[in-house]
Structures are given as structure tokens and as C-alpha cells.
Amino acid sequence: MGKNNFNKNDATAPYNFVPLNSTVISDNDSSVVTGIHDSYYYYERLTGYIECKLETLTPIYIRGGLTEEEVKSKKEAKKDNSNFFSPAGQIRIPGSSLRGMIRTLVEIASWGKFGFFEDRNLYFRGFADNCKNLREEYDSQMRSYDMESERTIYKMSAGYMVKEGFRYFIYPAEKTGSNNKQSDGITKAESLEKIKQIGKKRSEFTYYKLEDGRSIVVSGSMPNKKHDWIINKIDRNIQNMIEIPEIDIQNYNRDESRGNKVPDLLKLCYDDKEVPCFYVEWLDDENNKRVSFGNTALFRISYQKSIGDHIPINGIKNKEKVDFANAIFGNTFEGEKDPDINPIAGRVFFEDAKLANPNEKCLMDEETPGILLGPKPTSFQLYLEQDSNTKDELKHYNSGTRIRGNKFYWHKSGEKWEHKYHPQGNSNEKIKTKIRPVKPNTEFKFRIRYENLSESELGALLFALKLPEGCAHKIGMGKPYGLGSVKIIPELYTSDRNGRYLTLFNEDGWELAEFKQKDRMLNQTVSAFEEHILEDMSDSDKGEASSLWDTRRLKQLKTLLDVEKGKELQSNKKTEYMDIDQFKKRDVLPLSEDV
């Protein structure tokens, strides 16, 4: 927990992280796993609902879907639809959004598995990076320097990408000369002359096929850049053909930082049967052949470790244990992805939150929010645990370190979130959007129905709903600018099963035998959950804590959920995205309690 504990030259961001737990605490309910329930034991379980009042503390926004007519006219939701989520014309907060928000909190508070994340290999290009570790990592795969000849020796190969059916292959380029080169640098003057000979003009981020079968590749402009690249003609020997694994195709498609100008080689294969490219072959931890590829010699390559490799396998990804989140909410999604995981049905059901006053005019005027182009997970100094704030000692995604944990956005005032207040933002019209948020101080109501929960399971649900005084939840879009802060007040109702089935009707209709419980029972249920977690927690995680909120991990969470703390940090400009000059320094993001 001491990692990222820095004070000098700290990075700033509108978010921070709740650190990962080192072990998973089981739900200890065998019936969840086996599906076999003792009738008497199950009869003692808790069933009922939680009535929730939700008040918006800042504007909140969840985009509605397009109408059938809008879909037919090929309108885009992000560009053409500013409406709040309003099925059948009624403003609502989707139950699915509420469910996801509460599940994440249950997962954290119960020392559960690290939930839904996209396990993929991120990409980087570090030949000129100011972090020594990243430069050396990039050079180890792409190039070296020969001191004797004072020349750079490139390690990447060159060839031609082809698409056959749904599969992609690379045919290597022919090797020529005493050094068996497949490609070489060519001066701009030579490049211009050869391109002119085929009746074309030289442009950036493209390639040109010459009459002799070779290809010239032109990348983007850079200071002091003097060369383009020329690739030998294709070697059509099928025995040398390299198939690109599906996982590398998926990772390439999900590389968000490649840039709009850089050509998409996979898409180019639809129009050109043979697309010149550069590539590197490597083996992953399971000894599977992998391929990284790009449009120019020093292209963005894949980290050899995926995001999932930075999550502890003995605890957080343990398939054998059933944690509280999976036991309560179900794990059918995980079961679909991994056949070794037994599917578990959820036992909680979230209704949409509806306006307490349906006639209330609660929507704000249509506005364009500030454009969100902040750091992505590739920013390892922000998203990975670090031992040092020294730039050259930073750990990247090929290092042996952990991800920071669950990401939460700080609360803010909810004022001045519109684009006009953020002149430093990107002015690209294509990525602007319009929204109509719900006003602050708007009240919603919703129910969470639960079935056959143990006392500690119901306590976990209530723990995530009833936050400490001064804390609030976050939901919807625009969280970095302060949208989405909401306060939830839960009321517990339980069902008397014996009474429900002894009497069919009462004077009002069906006899549901559902009764509102006093706060004492709600607190008692939460205490049962806390006792379960504290009892099974390691001594190092527990420390001197007598309640869950006093543990080191949940202190980080409480800090992030503290409304006034967030506003204070906002006024001191501690929760702003860094400008490009600040970002280049690669300062480390401190723990939330140290901000």
C-alpha cells in the first residue's frame, strides 16, 4: 500500500484508484456453487426489496437511444441525440447503470475479484521517449546500435499483408544483398524521384508501389527526418507465409492511441491485395507465436504482457473462489467467456429510477460539454503501481507490477462543465457532442428486489448503498467535469414468507407480507457483513481497523467518494487533466489520500 506515495511533482487527474486487494474473500455459501439448497436453511434466507431515494447533487446525464425514424435516417446517437434516457417519454436512470455502480462497490468492499475489464495488449512507441526504461524496452525489440560501425541495426522485418477470407497473413519481402535486407532507408530526394516516375506526388502516411515490385513507405513528418523506407518485392513462397493470430488482430483494432492519420493496415487489405508493412514476431508467456505489425519501420508495437498479467492470479483472478459480488449479482457473463467457470444466477434485480415528481421540468438546456481527451491506460505512470517518481525508473506494461485498481472520479461542484469554459479543449467538430442533463436537486425513486440472500450478502448490498456521511455515488457521463454526483438513501423491506403463504388476500389486494424494517435492522445487517470480511481479512490488510471503512483500502475509497473533499481539490486545481507539457514529465499519480 506504500506504492505511489509521492508528494513532489505529483501528477493531477480528475480520477484516482482504489488499490487492489491481495486476496479474495469467499462468500462461504456452498449452495451458491452447487445449486443444492437445504429447504429449511433456504427458508431462513432474506427476501424483499430496498426502496431507494436518489437525489442529484450535480447535473447528471445518461444518453437516450435513437428513435426508429432517426435510425432509418442514419443519425448518430452521439452527434444527433442530446436527449436524456427517456423510454416511452419518461425520464429514467437505467437499472443497469445503477446495478453496475453498486456491483463495483460491493466487489471492492467485500475483497472480491477484480471485475469486468478488457484484457488486451496495449501498444507503445518508445524510441524517442523521455523515460529510459521505455526506450530500452522498445529498442530491445526494434533496434540496436553497433558501436564499431556506428550504425543502427533494425530488428523488425518487412513484408506484405494479405487478407484471405477472415484471416490475415504476412508474406515476407525478398531478402537481398550481403546483409539479407528486406528493406532500407531511402532519402527524401530519392523517394520523390521514384514516386514522380510512377506519376504520383509524395504524401505522408501512405505507400507507393513501384514498377519493379518494390514499395516506398512514407510515414508522418518529424523534426530532422531525412528518410522514407523502401521494401523489396514480395516473396510468394507459401512456406514463409506468417498467419497473424486473431488476438493480435483484435488488439490492433483496439489500439486507441494509434492516431487518425496513421493508416489502418487491416482496412487497407480490403482495397489492396498486398499491403506493405513492417512486423515483429514474438512468443507470449504460454509460448504462443504472436505478431506485432505497423505501417512504418519504427511502428507502435504491442506490450508482451497484457492488462490481465498485472492482476494477481492467486487472489483477484481465482476461479475456485466465489466472492460476494458473483454470489449476489451472478457471473453468467464470466461463464460465457470461460467454460471452466460455473454459472451463477443473480439474486438482485434493479428497477429503473423514475422521477419522484413525474411532472417536474428537470432537464437543463442543450449544451456541448468539454471534450474529454485525457490520458488512457497506456499512461503507465498513472495506471500502474510505481515504486519511484523518477522518470527513468518508471515501470511499464512489460514490467512486473500491478495495475492501480478500480478507477473512480472525484466529486466536483458540477458547475462550468460546458465546452465554452474549456478553451484549451480540442476544437475538432467531429468529436463534439450535445447533451441535456438532469438538473441538480432532482429526486428519483427506485427499487432493488432481492431473493434468498444471507444476512451478510444483504449487508454487502446495503453497505454499498448507504455510504458514510458526506459521501456520494457517481453515475452517468461527464464524470471528469463534475457531472453524475448522486446521493442515495435506502429503506429496507423484508418479506415474511410464512405470512405471505398463509394468507392470500388482504383488504388492499394480494397479501405480500412485506414490511419496512427499522434502521436498527439495516445497521445490524451491515454489521454482519463487515464482521464476515474483517474476520477473513489478512492482518496486513486489516491493521488496527475496527470497521471496514477504517481499513487502508476503503479509506482510499472514502476519500474519493467525499463530496466536500472533491470540491476542495477542484478549487486547488488538484483534479484537472494535465496539459501536454505537464504530461510529458511523466509524474506519478499519488494515492487518493495523499492528493
Buried (B, 14 or more C-beta within 10 A) or exposed (E): BEBBBBEEEBBBBBBBBBBBBBBBBBBBBEBBBEEEBEEEEEEEBBBBBBBBBBBBBBBBBBBBEBEEEBEEEEBEBEEEBBBBBBEEEEBBBBBEBBBBBBBBBBBBBBBBBBBEEEEBBBBBBBEEBEBBBBBEBBBEBBBEEEEEEEEEEBEBBBBBBBBEEEEBBBBBBBBBEEEEBBBBBBEEEBBBEBBEEEEEEBEEBBBBBBEEEBBBBBBEEEEEEEBBBBBBBBBEEEEEBBEBBEBBBEBBEEBEBBEEEBBBBBEBBEEBEBBBBBBBEBEBEEEEEBBBBBBBBBBBBBBBBBBBBBBBEEBBEBEEBBBBBBBBBBBEEBBEEEEEBBBBEBBBEBBBBBBEEEEEEBBBEEBBBBBBEBBEBBBBBBBBBBBEBEBEEBBBBBBEBBBBBBBBBBBBBBEEBBBEEBEEBBEEEEEBBBBBBBBBEBBBBBBBBBBBBBBBBBBBBBBBBBBEEEBBBBBBBBBBBBBBBBBBEBBBBBBBBEEBEEEEEEEEEEBBBBEEBEEEBBBEBBBBBBBBBBEBBEEEBBEEBEEBBBBBBBBBBBBBBBBEBBBEBBEEEBBBBBEEEBBEEBBBBBBBBBB
